[in-house]
């Protein structure tokens, strides 16, 4: 089986979506830094968080001097122009963002964004040396072959749009599993991850693959050899769950043979 390089640092990301206001976001960000430092998680993990646009300056302040990365949940494909209500990669760069999510299933479903739009956003981020976190996944619980084909249709335009040397992260999130009581089965995740690595393995830049979609306790140890990390949503908005999730991943990564 094609598996991830265990010498790579695992990656853990969280999207806060639009659940918290500015004050609650600050508390959560401060809690994240405290947990990461207590566990020395940033010695072996790459940790990032995506707050709302309004709270990116707060993340810049809270994470100053730490290795926790932060970014946005979306971006526009142009740097400047008459795009009312949009935020550019140039602005995100100025605020110290190093990662940003694009192509989330909610952006596709609620705002009509397609693969071409996602690719244009990826190019805009890469142009500013911000790593795109590209959300991919099949809409319904179909066969593995069909799921991989659906992901390929989302992956290929992005890979074609950005420089071969640019860093890239794909967050595999089956749409049918987002917000569901349980994630996809570990066996399904591992098989799809293996197949997707065969697709993306030819790039020159670092390409990593995360799993999202109702990721929770006990999942990471079962899929750790196939993915580079987990992309969390609502489960870790509770800071007790956040601590438990990071603790589990730290223990799994630290226990691997060096």
C-alpha positions in Angstrom: 0.0 0.0 0.0 1.2 3.5 -0.8 1.4 5.2 2.6 2.6 8.5 3.9 6.2 9.2 4.7 6.4 8.7 8.4 9.3 11.1 8.6 6.9 13.9 7.6 5.3 15.9 10.4 1.6 15.2 10.8 -0.7 18.1 10.2 -3.8 19.1 12.3 -6.2 21.8 11.2 -9.4 23.3 12.6 -12.0 25.4 10.9 -14.1 27.5 13.3 -16.6 28.3 10.5 -19.1 31.0 11.7 -19.9 29.5 15.0 -18.0 31.9 17.3 -18.0 35.7 17.7 -14.8 37.6 18.2 -14.7 37.3 22.0 -15.3 33.5 22.0 -12.8 33.1 19.1 -10.1 34.8 21.2 -10.8 32.5 24.1 -10.7 29.4 21.9 -7.4 30.5 20.2 -5.8 31.2 23.5 -6.9 27.7 24.7 -5.4 26.1 21.6 -2.0 27.8 22.2 -2.1 26.7 25.8 -2.9 23.1 24.8 -0.3 22.9 22.1 2.4 24.3 24.4 1.4 22.0 27.3 1.7 19.0 25.1 4.7 20.2 23.1 2.6 19.3 20.1 4.3 21.8 17.8 7.5 19.8 18.2 6.0 17.0 16.1 2.8 18.4 14.5 2.0 21.2 12.1 -1.0 22.9 13.7 -3.2 25.4 11.9 -6.6 27.1 12.6 -9.0 29.0 10.3 -11.0 31.6 12.2 -13.5 34.0 10.6 -12.0 36.9 8.6 -12.8 39.2 11.5 -10.6 37.2 13.9 -7.5 36.8 11.7 -5.8 39.8 13.4 -6.6 38.2 16.7 -5.0 34.9 15.6 -1.9 37.0 14.5 -1.7 38.4 18.0 -2.5 35.3 20.0 0.0 33.1 18.0 2.8 35.6 17.9 6.0 33.8 18.8 4.4 30.3 18.4 4.6 27.8 15.6 0.8 27.6 15.2 -0.3 28.7 11.7 -3.5 30.5 10.8 -5.4 31.5 7.8 -8.8 32.1 6.2 -11.7 29.9 5.3 -11.9 31.3 1.8 -10.3 33.9 -0.5 -11.1 35.7 -3.7 -9.0 35.0 -6.9 -8.1 38.6 -7.6 -5.6 40.7 -5.5 -7.5 44.0 -6.0 -10.6 45.3 -7.6 -14.3 46.1 -7.3 -15.3 42.9 -5.5 -17.6 44.0 -2.7 -17.4 41.9 0.4 -14.4 39.8 -0.7 -11.0 39.3 0.8 -7.8 38.9 -1.3 -4.7 36.7 -0.8 -2.7 39.9 -0.8 -4.6 41.0 2.3 -4.2 37.6 4.0 -0.5 37.6 3.3 -0.2 41.0 4.9 -1.8 39.6 8.0 0.6 36.7 8.2 -1.6 33.9 6.9 0.2 30.9 5.7 -2.7 28.5 4.9 -6.2 29.1 3.6 -9.1 26.7 2.8 -10.9 26.7 -0.6 -13.5 24.6 -2.3 -15.3 23.5 0.9 -18.5 21.6 0.2 -20.5 24.5 1.8 -18.9 27.0 -0.6 -19.8 24.7 -3.5 -23.4 24.0 -2.3 -24.4 27.4 -0.9 -22.5 29.8 -3.2 -22.3 27.8 -6.4 -18.5 27.6 -6.6 -17.2 25.0 -9.0 -13.8 23.4 -9.7 -12.7 26.2 -12.0 -13.4 28.8 -9.2 -11.5 26.7 -6.7 -8.5 26.4 -9.1 -8.4 30.1 -9.6 -8.4 30.6 -5.8 -5.6 28.1 -5.4 -3.5 30.0 -8.0 -4.1 33.3 -6.1 -2.9 31.7 -2.9 0.1 30.1 -4.4 1.1 33.4 -5.9 1.3 34.8 -2.4 3.1 31.7 -1.0 0.0 30.7 1.0 -0.6 27.0 1.1 -4.1 26.1 -0.3 -6.1 23.7 1.8 -8.2 22.3 -1.0 -11.4 20.5 0.2 -12.3 17.5 -2.0 -14.8 14.7 -1.6 -17.7 12.8 -3.2 -21.3 14.0 -2.7 -22.9 10.6 -1.9 -21.7 7.3 -0.4 -20.9 5.6 -3.6 -18.2 3.0 -4.6 -14.5 3.7 -4.0 -14.0 3.9 -7.7 -16.7 6.5 -8.1 -15.4 8.4 -5.0 -11.9 8.6 -6.4 -13.2 9.7 -9.8 -15.2 12.5 -8.1 -12.1 13.6 -6.2 -10.0 13.5 -9.4 -12.4 16.0 -11.0 -11.7 18.4 -8.2 -8.0 17.7 -7.9 -6.9 18.0 -11.5 -7.8 21.7 -12.2 -6.1 22.8 -9.0 -2.9 20.9 -9.8 -2.9 22.4 -13.3 -3.4 25.9 -12.0 -0.6 26.2 -9.6 3.2 25.9 -9.9 4.5 22.4 -9.7 6.8 23.4 -6.8 4.1 25.0 -4.7 3.0 23.4 -1.4 -0.5 21.9 -1.5 -2.8 20.2 1.0 -5.9 18.3 0.0 -8.5 17.8 2.7 -10.5 14.7 1.8 -14.0 15.3 3.2 -16.7 13.1 1.9 -19.7 15.5 1.7 -22.1 12.9 3.0 -19.9 12.6 6.2 -19.7 16.3 7.0 -21.7 16.9 10.2 -22.8 13.2 10.3 -22.7 11.2 13.6 -19.8 9.1 12.3 -17.0 9.5 9.7 -16.4 7.3 6.7 -15.1 3.9 7.7 -11.3 3.7 8.3 -11.0 1.0 5.6 -12.7 3.3 3.1 -10.6 6.3 4.0 -7.4 4.3 3.8 -8.2 2.9 0.3 -9.3 6.2 -1.1 -6.3 8.0 0.4 -4.0 5.4 -1.2 -5.6 5.9 -4.6 -5.4 9.7 -4.3 -1.7 9.6 -3.4 -1.1 7.8 -6.7 -2.7 10.8 -8.4 -0.9 13.6 -6.6 2.5 11.9 -6.1 4.1 13.2 -9.2 4.2 16.8 -8.1 7.5 18.5 -7.3 6.1 20.5 -4.4 5.1 19.0 -1.0 1.6 17.6 -1.3 -0.2 16.4 1.8 -3.5 14.7 2.4 -5.7 15.2 5.4 -9.0 13.6 6.3 -12.0 15.6 7.5 -15.7 14.9 7.8 -16.9 14.1 11.3 -13.3 13.3 12.4 -13.4 12.3 16.1 -11.8 10.2 18.8 -10.1 6.9 17.8 -10.1 7.6 14.1 -6.5 8.9 13.6 -4.7 5.8 14.9 -6.7 3.7 12.4 -5.8 5.8 9.3 -2.4 7.3 10.4 -0.4 5.4 7.8 -2.6 6.6 5.0 -3.1 10.3 5.7 -0.9 13.2 6.9 -3.4 14.4 9.5 -6.9 15.4 10.4 -9.0 18.5 9.5 -11.5 19.1 12.4 -14.7 21.1 12.5 -17.3 21.3 15.3 -16.1 18.4 17.4 -13.1 20.4 18.6 -14.9 23.7 19.1 -15.3 22.3 22.6 -11.9 22.9 24.2 -12.0 19.6 26.2 -12.5 17.7 22.9 -9.7 19.8 21.4 -7.3 18.7 24.1 -8.3 15.1 23.7 -8.0 15.1 20.0 -4.5 16.7 20.0 -3.4 14.4 22.8 -4.4 11.4 20.8 -2.6 12.5 17.7 0.6 13.5 19.6 0.7 10.1 21.3 0.2 8.3 18.0 2.9 10.3 16.2 5.4 10.1 19.1 4.9 6.3 19.3 6.1 5.7 15.8 9.5 4.1 15.3 11.9 6.9 14.4 
